[in-house]
Amino acid sequence: MLASMVRDIADVTIIDAYSHALSTDDTVKLALEFNPDIIGIGLPFTFTEPAGKSIAAGLKASNPELKIILGGIQATINADGLLENPAVDAVVLCEAELTVRELAEQYNEHGWNGVVNSPPAGLKIRSGTDVISGDSRSFIKDIDSLPFPSFDLLPGFPDFYSARILTSRGCRFKCPYCASAGYWRHKYRAHSPARVIEMLMNLRDSYGISRVSFADDTFNFDPARAKEIAELIIKNCVNMEWGASCRPELLTVDDLRLYSEAGMTGLFLGLESGSPRILKGIRRSHDLEVTRDLVGYAESIDIETHASFMIGLPDETDEDVEMTLEYARNLPSGTLGFHIFHPLPGSEYGDNTHKYGLEFDVTPDTGGSLGAIDGVAPIKTRHLSVMRILDYYQIARGIAEDRIRERKDTQR
C-alpha cells in the first residue's frame, strides 16, 4: 500500500525479509544495492522490534546519510523508545499512507531538512537530541479512495505468495490480549463490497490468482457486509477460493452455506479457551457448544476450519487449561493451533501486567527467527508457573499433531 502511495513520484522497491527468511546481513546488503535515499522498516509485531533495530543499525553503519523510518503497530507503541536509537530517524504513527505520501513530496521538494522543519502529520522525527512531532493525523475516512496495493513489487509474487488482501481496518471489540484493536483506536472502517470485488478481480485478471485470504481481523465484523461480499462474488462469477477469520458469535449456518457457495474453503476461528469462566474474563461471548456445531457444519461442506487457542492466560488454572485441551480434542475442526499467551505491549494485559498478576520470568529469545515465540513462556501467572505453561503447551502440540495425522489418514 505504501509503495502504491508514492510510486508515481519515487522509485520504489519492496524487500520482504520476513517471508523470504532473510538474515539481517542479507537484508542490509540487498537494500543497499538499490542505493536508496529513504528506507522504511515495518514492525507489525512486538517480536519484530529486535530484528528491525538490527537491520536499521546495519544500514546506518554502511551509509550514515541514509534516512530510516519505522512504522507499524510496534513502532507506534514504542515510538519514543525507538527514536532514542541513533539508527532511527523517524517513526510513522498508526495509519501510514497519507503520512508517507506527504513525506515523499516534501523530501522531493526540500530534502530531509524540509521534512525535519515541517514534519507531516503522523510523523515523529529526531533532530539532533530533540524529537519533533507533526500534528496528529485522523484516520482516512474513505479507504476506497486509496489505490490498489502494489502486488507486482513483491519479490516472487504471485508464485511465492499466498495472495492476501485487507478489506477492513480495525475492530471495536476490546479483547484484553489484543494490541491491534487499540492501534486502530477501537474504530472500524471497511472497503465497500464493490471495491472488494474490484480487488479480487484485479488479482484474478492481472496475476492469475485463484485463491485469496482475507487478512481482516474479523471478516464478518459487519455480518450484512460480509453477506453482500459473498453474494457479489457469486453474482460476478469471480470463481476464486478464499479463506477468512470470523468471530463465531457473529456466524450462522446460513452464513457458512452462503460463504461456501461463494468459494470459501478456509475458516480461522480464534476460540482462545474451552473454559466458560476464562472466556468471560477475556470478554469473548461465543457459546462453546454452538461453536462446536458451527465447526462441524463448516467441515461438512468442505470449509476447512482452523481453531486457535491460548495457553497461560491470566487467571487460568490447571482446571481451565484441562477444559481447553479437552474441548479442542473433541472439536471437529480440520486443524488446531495452540499458542503460549504473551502480554503484548499496547494490549490491556501487556500494559497492566501487575494488575493481572503477570510476572515476567524470562526474556523471550527467538534465536533470530521472528516467528519462533511459541516455545517461550515469558511470564508466570497467579496460578501457573513457566514450566507448567510449557508442559501444557507440549501436551497441546501433541493434540494438534494428532489432528493433522487423523486428517491425513481420513484423506487417504
Residue pairs with C-beta under 8 A, 6 or more apart in sequence:
1 97
1 146
1 147
1 149
1 150
2 40
2 96
2 97
2 100
3 12
3 14
3 149
3 150
3 153
4 146
4 147
4 148
4 149
4 150
5 97
5 98
5 100
5 101
5 104
5 146
5 147
6 12
6 100
6 101
6 104
7 150
7 153
9 104
9 105
9 108
10 104
10 108
12 150
12 153
13 34
13 36
13 153
14 150
14 153
14 154
14 155
15 22
15 27
15 30
15 31
15 155
16 154
16 155
17 26
17 27
17 51
17 55
18 48
18 370
19 160
19 161
20 155
20 156
20 160
22 30
23 368
24 51
24 54
24 55
24 58
25 58
27 55
27 58
28 55
28 58
28 59
28 62
31 39
31 55
31 59
32 59
32 62
32 63
36 66
37 66
37 67
37 107
38 66
38 67
38 68
38 69
38 103
38 104
38 107
39 59
39 66
39 67
39 68
39 69
40 69
40 70
40 71
40 92
40 100
41 52
41 55
41 56
41 68
41 69
41 70
41 71
42 48
42 52
42 70
42 71
42 72
42 75
43 49
43 52
43 70
43 71
43 72
43 73
43 74
43 75
44 72
44 73
44 74
45 73
45 74
45 370
46 74
46 77
46 179
46 342
46 344
46 345
47 364
47 366
47 370
47 373
48 72
48 74
48 370
49 74
49 78
49 82
50 366
51 368
51 370
52 70
52 74
52 75
53 82
53 85
53 87
53 88
56 68
56 70
56 85
56 87
56 88
57 85
57 87
59 66
59 68
59 87
60 66
60 68
60 86
60 87
61 87
67 89
67 90
67 112
68 87
68 88
68 89
68 90
69 88
69 89
69 90
69 91
69 92
69 103
70 82
70 88
70 90
70 91
70 92
71 91
71 92
71 96
73 179
73 180
73 183
73 346
74 345
74 346
75 82
75 91
75 92
76 91
76 92
76 93
76 94
76 183
76 346
77 179
77 183
77 345
77 346
78 345
79 91
79 93
79 124
80 124
80 131
82 88
82 91
83 90
83 91
83 124
83 126
83 131
88 126
89 125
89 126
90 103
90 115
90 119
90 123
90 124
90 125
90 126
91 123
91 124
91 125
92 99
92 100
92 122
92 123
93 99
93 122
93 123
93 124
93 136
93 137
94 122
94 137
94 139
94 183
94 184
94 185
95 122
95 137
95 139
95 140
95 169
96 122
97 140
97 146
98 120
98 121
98 122
98 137
98 140
99 120
99 121
99 122
99 123
99 134
99 137
102 120
102 121
103 115
103 120
103 123
106 114
106 115
106 118
106 120
107 114
107 115
110 117
115 123
115 125
116 125
116 127
116 132
119 125
119 132
119 133
119 134
120 134
121 134
121 135
121 136
121 137
122 134
122 135
122 136
122 137
123 133
123 134
124 131
124 132
124 133
124 134
125 131
125 132
125 133
125 134
126 132
139 169
139 184
139 185
139 187
139 189
140 146
140 189
141 189
143 169
143 189
143 190
143 191
144 191
144 192
144 195
148 199
148 202
149 165
151 157
151 158
151 163
151 203
151 206
151 207
152 207
154 160
154 161
157 207
158 207
158 208
158 209
162 211
162 212
162 213
163 203
163 207
163 209
163 211
163 212
163 213
164 212
164 213
164 214
164 215
165 196
165 199
165 200
165 203
165 212
165 213
165 214
165 215
166 214
166 215
166 216
167 190
167 191
167 195
167 196
167 199
167 214
167 216
167 219
167 229
168 188
168 189
168 190
168 191
168 216
168 217
168 218
168 219
168 221
168 222
169 184
169 188
169 189
169 190
170 181
170 184
170 185
170 186
170 187
170 188
170 189
170 217
171 178
171 180
171 181
171 184
171 186
171 188
171 217
171 218
171 221
172 181
172 186
172 187
172 188
172 221
173 181
173 218
173 247
173 283
174 181
174 186
174 283
174 348
175 181
175 282
175 283
175 284
176 282
176 283
176 347
176 348
176 349
177 272
177 282
177 310
177 313
177 341
177 343
177 344
177 347
177 348
177 349
178 344
178 347
179 344
179 345
179 346
179 347
179 350
180 217
181 217
182 346
182 347
182 348
183 346
188 221
188 222
190 221
190 222
190 225
191 199
193 225
193 228
193 229
193 232
194 232
196 229
196 232
197 229
197 232
197 233
197 236
197 238
200 212
200 233
200 238
200 240
201 236
201 238
203 209
203 212
203 240
204 210
204 238
204 239
204 240
209 240
210 239
210 240
210 241
211 240
211 241
211 242
211 243
211 265
212 240
212 241
212 242
212 243
213 242
213 243
213 244
213 266
214 242
214 243
214 244
214 245
216 244
216 245
217 245
218 245
218 246
218 247
218 250
219 226
219 244
219 245
219 246
220 226
220 244
220 246
220 247
220 250
220 251
220 255
221 247
221 250
223 250
223 255
226 246
226 255
226 259
227 255
227 258
229 262
230 258
230 259
230 261
230 262
230 264
231 258
231 262
233 240
233 242
233 262
233 263
234 261
234 262
238 263
239 263
240 263
241 263
241 264
241 265
241 266
242 262
242 263
242 264
242 265
242 266
243 264
243 265
243 266
243 267
243 268
244 259
244 264
244 266
244 267
244 268
245 267
245 268
245 269
245 270
246 267
246 268
246 269
247 286
248 269
248 271
248 286
248 290
248 291
248 294
249 284
249 285
249 286
249 287
251 294
252 294
253 294
253 297
256 264
256 267
256 294
256 297
256 298
256 301
256 303
257 301
259 267
259 303
260 301
260 302
260 303
264 303
265 302
265 303
265 304
266 303
266 304
266 305
266 306
267 298
267 303
267 304
267 305
267 306
268 305
268 306
268 308
269 291
269 295
269 305
269 306
269 307
269 308
269 333
270 308
271 286
271 291
271 307
271 308
271 309
271 331
272 278
272 279
272 282
272 284
272 308
272 309
272 310
272 313
273 279
273 282
273 284
273 309
273 310
273 313
273 316
273 320
273 323
273 324
274 288
274 309
274 323
274 324
274 325
274 326
274 327
274 328
275 316
275 319
275 320
275 321
275 323
275 324
276 288
277 320
278 313
278 315
278 316
278 320
278 324
279 285
279 286
279 288
281 313
281 314
281 315
282 313
288 327
292 327
292 330
292 331
292 332
295 305
295 307
295 331
295 332
295 333
296 332
298 305
299 305
299 332
299 333
299 334
304 334
304 335
305 333
305 334
305 335
306 333
306 334
306 335
306 336
306 337
307 328
307 331
307 333
307 335
307 336
307 337
308 336
308 337
308 338
308 339
309 324
309 328
309 336
309 337
309 338
309 339
309 396
310 338
310 339
310 340
310 341
311 321
311 324
311 338
311 339
311 340
311 341
311 389
311 392
311 393
311 396
312 340
312 341
312 377
312 379
312 381
312 384
312 389
312 392
312 393
313 320
313 341
313 381
314 341
314 349
314 356
314 357
314 358
314 381
314 382
315 356
315 357
315 381
315 382
315 383
316 381
316 383
316 384
317 383
317 384
318 383
318 384
318 388
321 384
321 392
324 396
325 392
325 395
325 396
325 399
328 336
328 338
328 396
328 399
329 399
333 403
334 403
334 407
335 400
335 403
335 404
335 407
336 399
336 400
336 403
337 400
338 374
338 393
338 396
338 397
338 399
338 400
339 374
340 373
340 374
340 375
340 376
340 377
340 389
340 390
340 393
341 379
341 389
342 350
342 364
342 373
342 378
342 379
343 349
343 350
343 353
343 356
343 358
343 378
343 379
344 350
345 351
349 356
349 358
353 359
353 360
353 379
357 381
357 382
358 379
358 380
358 381
359 379
359 380
359 381
360 378
360 379
361 377
361 378
361 379
361 380
361 386
362 376
362 377
362 378
362 386
363 378
364 373
364 376
364 378
365 376
366 372
366 373
366 376
374 393
375 390
375 393
377 386
377 389
377 390
377 393
379 386
380 386
380 389
381 389
384 392
